[in-house]
Amino acid sequence: MVLGAIYLLVICLCCAVSRAQEDSGNAGNQQESDVNRDLQALLRVKESLVDTSGVLGSWDPSSSTPCNWTGVICRARDFDSTQPVVVSLVLRNCNLSGTISPGVGQLTHLETLHLGNNFLTGPIPPDLGNLSALRLLDVSYNSLTGSIPSTLGRLGRLEEAIFDENDLTGAIPSSVENLVSCAYFSVQGNRGIGGLVPAGLKIVRELNLQNTQLRGPLAEDFYDINLVTFLNLNNLDFSGSKEPDLRRLPNLRGLYMRNTSLTKGPIPSGLASASSLEELDLSQNSFVDEIPQWIANLPNLKVLLLSSNALSGPMPELLGQNSELSVLDVSQNSLNGTVPQGLCNGGSLETLNLSGNRLEGYFPPRLENCTSLIRVSLGRNLLSGSLPAGLGRSASNLSTLDLARNAFGGSIPGEFGMLQKLLVLDLSDNRLSGTIPPQLGNLLRLQTLDLSSNMLKGSLPPELANCKSLETLLLQGNLLDGPAPVKTLSGLVQLERLNLAENRMQGRVEPGIESLTLLKSLNFSRNSLNGSIPSDWGSVQYLETLDLSRNQFSGGIPDSFSGLLFLQAIDLSFNQLGGTIPSSLLNLESLRSLNLSYNMLSGTVPEGRQEWPTSSFIGNEKLRPCSGERSPSAGRRPP
């Protein structure tokens, strides 16, 4: 009996070992099957793509595993597995075209699918609904067509769904209500997506629907158990619709309703209880009345955008004092009163745009000490007093300072030269006097300098030659004198626009402009410049507009102007130019506007690519028309 028991025990042990080996073999076969299935699915994906850049060169059908292929990430399927499966496919910005293969739906362990920033066309395959493990889906910035498949609702683990900037059409499927894990859903820029905003999207934390054909109102069910924290409805059509009931969106931290055609009226009072609100954009609507005082009491408000409405009255005096306001834009309204003193009390204000209103008074002294400022635009108001010199000492990160079209007086502070990061300085259309401070030459990053329409005198400081990044220099309408500052300007090789019109410059213009090879617009009109027009100006090959009118230039029109192949408009009127008109000038292919009137030109008007009106040549007594036209010398010389 003992021997029999031992025999039975041995038999059982052998059977167990055999069964274990069989199970292990089946598991190995299953793991091998998983990775092979993923490999075959990826090859089907590749077949539908056009890869002109060779990004998918590593996708070799003879590979034993796809885990080292470009864009592919693998991971063990579970804790008990030794063989990996494909969990991520990222082919973002790879210059791919073609279509998305239904085979992608066979990558059943996929958690991340990112095909954004390519040139893909065709529909989104419904097979994506098979990817039950998917957490991120991004097919943005392609040219995909068709509708969002309803099978998307099967993806219960999906956290981000991004369809931005495609050509998708139709309604958002109601099955999105099943995306219980979704934190971000965006269809921005799909102008064919329409219908009402689906109530099912109430479960999404961040919802971006801007620039589509979706329309209001929000369905009543949208407010039930609403989890939305950021709601972007920019450029949707809410005309004739009831405005959103903001009191029923308790978790809202960001609301964006720019250009939504909301019914004309005051800013919705429902926002007064939105204590969590951090960002509010109601710009480009038709809101009227004053900015309500309760906006200044929102404790977490950081971004407030109310531009291009019909708001009036004073700004809330406490604005910025109860929150860490970082961006404030109330431009293009009819606000009056003074600029509130405490806008930067929180010490976080970076962007301040109050332009295009009727604000008056001085620049607030407390605002001059705001160290966080990056962009300041107070242009087109009624502000007066001195320019805020304190900004130069405190706002070291300032990149834009626009105080144009106000009534500021006095001189330009030399302290502005301390703003080392300044890109744009616009002080035009004020009452500024004195000279241009040489300290502006310290602004090495400056790209735009506009001091036009003031009462500035003296000559251009040579220190401005240090501003090598300058692209636009506008000094017209001042009292600047001395010779044309060609030597100072010749080193500004990035310059594209140069305007010194309506000043008091006199004397000959020296050569040197030819070094400004990027110059597109040059205006020296209405000065007292004399002598010959430098022939090297014909080397400024990208010049599009040239205005030297109402000076005292003499000599002939340079033949070198024939090299100005992009010239669209030239005005040499009211000078003392003589000689004949170069035929090459009238044959410039791009030329659309020509004024050579009131000079001392002679000979015959040459035939050109088009017929120019008599007014282009009037006032030249010795100039003859090209054929049978009335003499261009007819007409009195205007003053």
C-alpha positions in Angstrom: 0.0 0.0 0.0 2.9 2.3 0.8 4.4 1.7 -2.6 1.0 2.3 -4.2 0.6 5.6 -2.4 4.1 6.7 -3.5 3.3 5.8 -7.1 0.1 7.8 -7.1 2.0 10.8 -5.6 4.6 10.7 -8.3 1.9 10.5 -11.0 0.2 13.6 -9.5 3.4 15.5 -9.4 4.2 14.7 -13.0 0.7 15.8 -14.1 1.0 19.1 -12.2 4.4 19.9 -13.8 3.0 19.0 -17.2 0.0 21.3 -16.6 2.2 24.1 -15.4 4.4 23.8 -18.4 1.3 23.8 -20.7 -0.1 26.9 -18.9 3.3 28.7 -19.2 3.5 27.9 -22.9 -0.1 29.2 -23.5 0.8 32.4 -21.6 4.0 32.8 -23.7 2.0 32.2 -26.8 -0.6 34.8 -25.7 2.1 37.4 -25.0 3.7 36.6 -28.3 0.3 37.0 -29.9 -0.3 40.4 -28.3 3.0 42.0 -29.5 2.6 40.4 -32.9 -1.0 41.8 -33.2 0.2 45.2 -32.2 3.0 45.0 -34.8 0.6 44.0 -37.6 -1.9 46.8 -36.5 0.9 49.4 -36.7 1.9 48.2 -40.2 -1.8 48.8 -41.3 -1.5 52.3 -39.8 1.7 52.9 -41.8 0.0 51.7 -45.0 -2.5 54.5 -44.9 0.1 57.2 -44.3 2.2 59.1 -46.7 5.6 59.6 -45.1 7.6 62.0 -47.3 10.1 62.8 -44.5 11.0 59.2 -43.8 9.9 59.4 -40.2 8.6 55.9 -40.2 11.7 54.4 -41.7 12.3 52.2 -38.6 8.9 50.6 -39.0 10.3 47.4 -40.6 7.9 44.5 -41.3 10.7 42.1 -40.5 11.1 43.4 -36.9 10.3 41.0 -34.1 8.9 43.8 -32.0 7.6 47.4 -32.7 8.8 48.7 -29.4 11.9 50.4 -30.9 10.0 52.0 -33.7 9.8 55.8 -34.0 6.8 57.2 -32.0 6.0 53.8 -30.3 6.3 53.2 -26.6 5.7 49.8 -25.0 5.2 48.6 -21.5 4.5 45.3 -19.8 0.8 44.5 -20.1 0.4 43.7 -16.4 2.5 42.7 -13.4 2.6 39.0 -14.3 3.7 39.7 -17.9 7.2 39.7 -19.3 6.3 40.7 -22.9 5.4 44.3 -23.6 2.4 45.8 -25.5 2.1 49.1 -27.3 0.7 51.7 -25.0 1.6 55.0 -26.8 1.7 56.1 -30.4 3.0 59.7 -30.8 3.6 61.0 -34.3 3.1 64.7 -33.7 4.4 67.2 -36.2 5.9 64.5 -38.5 4.8 66.0 -41.8 2.6 63.0 -42.4 -0.3 63.0 -44.8 -2.8 60.3 -45.8 -5.6 58.9 -43.6 -6.0 57.4 -40.1 -6.3 53.6 -40.6 -9.1 51.7 -38.8 -6.2 49.4 -37.8 -5.4 51.8 -35.0 -8.4 50.4 -33.3 -6.6 47.0 -32.9 -4.0 48.5 -30.5 -6.2 47.5 -27.6 -3.7 48.5 -24.9 -3.1 52.0 -26.3 -3.3 54.8 -23.7 -1.9 57.7 -25.8 -2.7 58.5 -29.4 -1.2 61.7 -30.6 -1.3 62.5 -34.4 -1.5 66.3 -34.2 0.1 68.9 -36.4 0.2 66.8 -39.6 -1.7 66.9 -42.9 -4.0 64.0 -42.4 -7.3 63.9 -44.2 -10.4 61.7 -44.3 -12.6 60.6 -41.4 -11.8 59.7 -37.8 -12.3 55.9 -37.8 -15.1 54.6 -35.5 -12.7 51.8 -34.6 -11.1 54.2 -32.1 -14.0 53.2 -29.8 -12.2 49.9 -29.3 -9.4 51.6 -27.4 -10.9 51.1 -24.0 -7.6 52.0 -22.2 -7.1 55.3 -24.1 -6.4 58.3 -21.9 -5.2 60.9 -24.5 -6.5 61.4 -28.0 -5.1 64.3 -30.0 -5.7 64.6 -33.7 -5.6 68.4 -33.8 -4.2 70.6 -36.6 -4.9 68.3 -39.5 -7.5 68.4 -42.3 -9.8 65.6 -41.0 -13.4 65.5 -42.3 -16.6 63.9 -41.3 -18.1 63.9 -37.8 -16.8 62.9 -34.4 -17.8 59.2 -34.2 -20.3 58.2 -31.6 -18.1 55.3 -30.5 -16.0 57.9 -28.7 -18.5 57.4 -25.8 -17.1 54.0 -25.1 -13.8 55.5 -23.9 -14.6 55.6 -20.2 -10.9 56.2 -19.3 -10.3 59.1 -21.7 -9.0 62.1 -20.0 -8.2 64.4 -22.9 -9.9 64.6 -26.3 -8.4 67.2 -28.7 -9.9 67.7 -32.2 -8.8 71.4 -32.8 -8.4 73.0 -36.2 -9.7 70.4 -38.5 -12.6 70.3 -41.0 -15.0 68.2 -38.9 -18.7 68.7 -39.4 -22.0 67.7 -37.8 -23.0 67.7 -34.1 -21.0 66.5 -31.2 -22.4 63.0 -30.4 -24.6 62.7 -27.3 -22.5 59.7 -26.3 -19.9 62.2 -24.9 -21.9 62.0 -21.6 -20.2 58.7 -21.0 -16.7 60.2 -20.9 -16.8 60.2 -17.2 -13.0 60.6 -16.8 -12.6 63.4 -19.3 -10.8 66.5 -18.0 -10.3 68.4 -21.3 -12.4 68.3 -24.5 -11.7 70.7 -27.4 -13.1 71.1 -30.9 -11.7 74.6 -31.4 -11.6 75.8 -35.0 -13.9 73.2 -36.6 -16.3 75.6 -38.3 -18.5 72.8 -39.6 -19.4 71.5 -36.1 -22.8 72.9 -35.2 -26.0 72.5 -33.3 -26.6 73.3 -29.7 -23.9 72.8 -27.0 -24.5 69.2 -25.9 -25.7 68.8 -22.3 -23.5 65.7 -21.9 -20.4 67.9 -21.9 -21.3 69.1 -18.4 -19.0 66.3 -17.0 -15.9 67.8 -18.7 -13.7 70.0 -16.5 -12.2 72.1 -19.3 -14.4 72.6 -22.3 -13.2 74.5 -25.5 -15.8 75.0 -28.1 -14.6 78.3 -29.6 -14.6 79.1 -33.4 -17.3 76.5 -34.3 -20.9 76.8 -35.4 -22.2 75.6 -32.1 -24.9 78.0 -30.8 -26.7 78.9 -27.6 -28.5 78.7 -25.3 -27.0 76.2 -23.0 -29.5 73.4 -22.4 -31.2 73.2 -19.0 -29.6 69.8 -18.4 -26.1 71.4 -18.9 -26.4 72.8 -15.4 -27.1 69.5 -13.6 -24.2 68.2 -11.6 -22.0 70.5 -13.7 -18.2 70.0 -13.3 -17.0 72.5 -15.8 -14.2 74.7 -14.5 -13.1 76.4 -17.8 -15.7 77.1 -20.4 -14.6 78.6 -23.8 -17.5 79.8 -26.0 -15.6 82.4 -27.9 -17.1 83.3 -31.3 -20.2 81.2 -30.8 -23.7 82.5 -31.7 -25.8 83.4 -28.7 -27.8 86.1 -30.5 -31.4 86.0 -29.3 -30.5 83.4 -26.7 -30.7 83.5 -23.0 -27.3 84.2 -21.5 -25.7 81.4 -19.5 -27.0 81.1 -15.9 -23.6 81.6 -14.3 -25.0 81.1 -10.8 -25.5 77.5 -11.6 -21.8 77.0 -12.6 -20.3 77.0 -9.1 -17.0 75.4 -10.1 -16.3 77.9 -12.9 -12.7 79.3 -12.9 -12.5 80.5 -16.5 -15.3 81.9 -18.7 -14.5 83.0 -22.3 -17.4 84.5 -24.3 -15.7 86.8 -26.7 -17.8 87.9 -29.7 -20.9 85.8 -28.8 -23.5 88.3 -29.9 -25.1 88.5 -26.5 -28.1 90.7 -26.2 -27.3 94.3 -25.5 -27.4 94.9 -21.8 -25.3 95.1 -18.6 -22.6 92.6 -17.7 -24.5 89.5 -16.2 -24.9 90.0 -12.5 -24.8 86.2 -12.0 -21.0 86.5 -12.0 -21.1 88.4 -8.7 -21.3 85.1 -6.8 -18.5 83.4 -8.9 -16.0 83.5 -6.1 -13.7 81.0 -7.8 -13.6 82.9 -11.1 -10.0 83.5 -12.2 -10.3 84.5 -15.9 -13.2 86.3 -17.5 -13.4 87.3 -21.2 -16.5 89.2 -22.4 -14.8 91.3 -25.0 -16.3 92.2 -28.4 -20.0 92.0 -27.3 -22.5 94.8 -26.8 -22.5 95.2 -23.0 -23.5 98.7 -21.9 -23.6 100.7 -18.6 -20.7 100.8 -16.1 -18.3 98.1 -15.2 -20.1 96.8 -12.0 -18.5 97.4 -8.7 -18.8 93.7 -7.7 -16.1 92.7 -10.3 -13.6 94.4 -8.1 -14.6 92.1 -5.2 -14.0 88.8 -7.0 -11.2 87.5 -4.8 -9.4 85.2 -7.3 -9.8 87.3 -10.4 -6.5 87.4 -12.4 -7.6 88.1 -16.0 -10.3 90.5 -17.0 -11.0 91.2 -20.7 -13.9 93.6 -21.5 -12.6 95.3 -24.6 -14.7 96.4 -27.6 -18.1 96.8 -25.8 -20.1 99.9 -25.1 -19.2 100.3 -21.5 -19.2 103.8 -20.0 -18.7 105.6 -16.8 -15.8 105.4 -14.4 -13.8 102.2 -13.7 -14.3 100.7 -10.3 -11.9 102.4 -7.9 -11.2 99.2 -6.0 -10.3 97.2 -9.2 -7.0 95.3 -8.5 -7.1 95.9 -4.8 -8.8 92.7 -3.7 -7.2 90.2 -6.1 -3.9 89.5 -7.8 -4.9 91.0 -11.2 -2.4 90.1 -13.9 -4.2 91.0 -17.1 -6.7 93.9 -17.5 -8.0 94.9 -21.0 -11.0 97.3 -21.1 -9.9 99.0 -24.3 -12.2 100.3 -27.0 -15.1 101.4 -24.8 -16.3 104.8 -23.6 -15.0 104.8 -20.1 -14.3 108.1 -18.4 -12.9 109.4 -15.1 -9.4 108.6 -14.0 -7.2 105.5 -14.0 -7.7 103.7 -10.6 -4.7 104.0 -8.3 -4.6 100.4 -7.0 -4.6 98.4 -10.2 -1.2 96.9 -9.2 -1.8 96.5 -5.5 -1.5 92.7 -5.8 1.9 93.1 -7.4 1.1 90.8 -10.3 -0.2 93.2 -13.0 1.6 92.3 -16.3 -0.8 93.6 -19.1 -2.7 96.8 -18.8 -4.7 98.0 -21.8 -7.0 100.9 -21.3 -6.6 102.4 -24.8 -9.5 103.9 -26.8 -11.5 105.4 -24.0 -12.1 108.9 -22.5 -10.0 108.6 -19.4 -8.4 111.7 -18.1 -6.1 113.0 -15.4 -2.5 111.9 -14.8 -0.7 108.6 -15.0 -1.2 107.2 -11.5 2.0 107.6 -9.4 1.4 104.2 -7.7 1.3 102.5 -11.1 4.7 104.0 -12.0 6.2 101.7 -9.2 4.6 98.5 -10.6 7.6 96.2 -11.1 5.5 93.4 -12.7 4.4 95.4 -15.8 5.2 93.9 -19.2 2.7 95.6 -21.5 1.1 99.1 -21.0 -1.3 100.6 -23.5 -3.1 103.8 -22.6 -3.3 105.3 -26.0 -6.2 107.3 -27.4 -7.4 108.8 -24.1 -7.4 112.3 -22.6 -4.5 111.8 -20.2 -2.3 114.7 -19.4 0.6 115.8 -17.3 4.2 114.4 -17.5 5.2 111.1 -18.9 5.7 108.4 -16.1 9.4 108.5 -15.6 9.1 106.1 -12.7 8.4 103.3 -15.1 11.9 103.5 -16.3 13.2 102.8 -12.8 10.8 100.1 -11.8 9.3 98.2 -14.8 12.5 96.4 -15.9 10.5 93.8 -17.8 8.4 96.2 -19.8 8.2 95.3 -23.5 5.4 97.6 -24.8 4.7 101.2 -23.7 1.9 102.9 -25.7 0.8 106.3 -24.5 -0.1 107.7 -28.0 -2.8 110.2 -28.8 -3.2 111.8 -25.3 -2.2 115.2 -24.1 1.0 114.4 -22.3 3.4 117.3 -22.1 6.9 118.1 -21.1 10.0 116.2 -22.2 10.6 112.5 -22.9 12.2 111.1 -19.7 15.8 109.9 -20.0 14.7 107.1 -17.6 12.9 105.4 -20.5 16.4 104.4 -21.6 16.6 102.0 -18.7 13.8 99.8 -20.1 16.3 97.3 -21.5 13.5 94.8 -22.7 11.4 97.4 -24.5 10.3 96.4 -27.9 7.6 99.1 -28.7 7.7 102.7 -27.6 4.8 104.8 -29.0 4.5 108.4 -27.7 3.0 109.8 -30.8 0.3 112.5 -31.0 1.0 114.2 -27.7 2.3 117.6 -26.7 5.9 116.6 -26.0 8.7 119.1 -26.4 12.4 119.3 -25.9 14.9 117.0 -27.6 15.0 113.3 -28.1 17.0 112.0 -25.2 20.2 110.2 -26.1 19.4 107.5 -23.5 17.0 105.9 -25.9 20.1 104.6 -27.6 20.3 102.1 -24.8 17.2 100.3 -26.0 19.0 97.6 -27.9 15.9 95.4 -28.3 13.6 98.2 -29.5 11.8 97.4 -32.7 9.3 100.3 -33.0 9.9 103.9 -32.0 7.0 106.3 -32.8 7.5 109.9 -31.6 5.5 111.5 -34.4 3.2 114.5 -34.1 4.7 116.2 -31.2 6.8 119.3 -30.8 10.3 117.8 -30.5 13.2 119.8 -31.7 16.9 119.5 -32.3 18.5 116.7 -34.3 18.4 113.0 -34.1 20.8 111.8 -31.3 23.6 109.7 -32.8 23.1 107.2 -30.0 20.1 105.9 -31.8 22.5 104.1 -34.1 22.9 101.6 -31.3 19.3 100.5 -31.7 20.2 97.7 -34.2 16.8 95.9 -33.8 14.8 98.9 -34.9 12.3 98.1 -37.7 10.0 101.1 -37.6 11.1 104.7 -36.9 8.4 107.4 -37.1 9.4 111.0 -36.4 7.1 112.9 -38.7 5.3 116.0 -37.6 7.9 117.5 -35.3 10.3 120.4 -35.3 13.5 118.4 -35.9 16.2 120.3 -37.7 19.7 119.9 -39.1 20.6 117.7 -42.1 18.9 114.4 -42.8 20.5 112.0 -40.3 21.7 109.5 -42.8 24.9 108.6 -41.0 23.0 107.8 -37.8 20.4 105.8 -39.7 22.7 103.8 -42.0 23.6 101.3 -39.4 19.9 100.4 -38.6 20.0 97.5 -41.0 16.7 96.0 -39.8 14.7 99.2 -40.6 11.6 98.7 -42.7 9.7 102.0 -42.2 11.3 105.4 -41.9 9.3 108.6 -41.7 10.9 112.0 -41.1 8.2 114.1 -43.0 7.0 117.5 -41.9 10.1 118.6 -39.9 12.6 121.4 -40.5 15.5 119.4 -41.9 17.6 121.2 -44.5 20.7 120.7 -46.6 21.9 118.0 -48.9 21.2 114.3 -48.3 24.3 112.3 -48.0 24.7 108.8 -49.4 24.2 105.9 -47.0 20.6 104.8 -47.3 21.6 102.0 -49.6 22.7 100.0 -46.5 19.1 99.8 -45.4 18.4 96.8 -47.6 15.1 95.8 -45.9 13.6 99.3 -46.1 10.1 99.3 -47.6 8.8 102.8 -46.9 10.8 106.0 -46.9 9.3 109.5 -46.4 11.3 112.7 -46.2 8.5 114.9 -47.5 7.8 118.5 -46.4 11.2 119.5 -45.3 13.8 121.9 -46.8 16.2 119.3 -48.2 18.1 120.2 -51.3 20.8 119.1 -53.8 20.5 115.9 -55.9 18.7 112.8 -54.9 21.4 110.3 -54.1 21.7 107.7 -56.8 22.4 104.9 -54.2 18.7 105.0 -53.2 18.1 102.9 -56.2 19.9 100.1 -54.4 17.2 99.8 -51.7 15.7 96.9 -53.6 12.7 96.1 -51.4 11.4 99.8 -51.3 7.7 100.0 -51.9 6.8 103.6 -51.2 9.1 106.7 -51.6 7.9 110.2 -50.8 10.3 113.2 -51.2 7.7 115.7 -52.1 7.7 119.4 -51.1 11.5 119.8 -50.6 14.0 121.6 -52.8 15.7 118.7 -54.6 17.3 119.5 -57.9 19.1 117.7 -60.6 17.6 114.7 -62.4 15.6 111.7 -61.4 18.2 109.0 -60.8 18.4 106.3 -63.5 19.1 103.9 -60.7 15.4 104.0 -59.7 14.9 101.4 -62.4 16.3 98.9 -59.9 13.4 99.5 -57.5 11.5 96.4 -58.7 9.0 96.4 -55.8 8.2 100.1 -55.9 4.4 100.8 -55.7 4.2 104.5 -55.1 6.6 107.4 -55.7 6.0 111.1 -55.0 8.7 113.6 -56.1 6.2 116.5 -56.5 6.9 120.1 -55.6 10.7 120.1 -56.0 13.1 121.6 -58.5 13.9 118.4 -60.4 15.0 118.9 -64.1 16.0 116.8 -67.1 13.9 114.1 -68.6 11.9 111.3 -67.0 13.7 108.0 -67.2 11.6 105.6 -69.3 12.7 102.8 -67.0 10.8 104.4 -64.1 7.5 104.3 -65.9 8.0 100.7 -66.8 8.3 99.4 -63.3 5.9 96.5 -63.1 4.8 97.1 -59.5 4.3 100.9 -59.8 0.7 102.0 -59.1 1.0 105.6 -58.0 3.2 108.2 -59.6 3.5 112.0 -58.9 6.1 114.1 -60.6 4.1 117.2 -60.7 5.4 120.8 -60.1 9.1 120.3 -61.0 11.2 121.6 -63.9 11.1 118.4 -66.0 11.5 118.6 -69.7 11.3 116.5 -72.8 8.5 114.1 -73.6 6.7 111.9 -71.2 7.9 108.4 -72.1 5.5 105.6 -72.8 5.2 103.2 -70.0 3.4 100.0 -69.0 0.2 102.0 -68.3 -1.3 105.4 -69.0 -0.7 107.9 -66.2 -3.2 110.8 -65.6 -2.1 114.3 -66.5 -2.1 115.1 -62.8 1.0 113.0 -62.5 3.0 115.5 -64.5 1.2 118.8 -64.2 3.2 121.9 -63.4 6.2 121.0 -65.5 6.3 123.8 -68.1 8.8 122.2 -70.5 7.4 118.7 -70.4 5.4 117.4 -73.4 2.8 114.7 -73.4 3.7 111.5 -75.2 0.9 111.7 -77.8 -2.1 114.0 -78.3 -2.7 114.7 -74.6 -3.2 118.0 -73.0 0.1 119.5 -72.0 1.0 118.5 -68.4 2.2 122.1 -67.8 -1.3 123.3 -67.6 -2.6 124.5 -64.3 -1.3 126.9 -61.7 1.3 125.9 -59.2 -0.3 125.5 -55.8 1.3 127.2 -52.8 
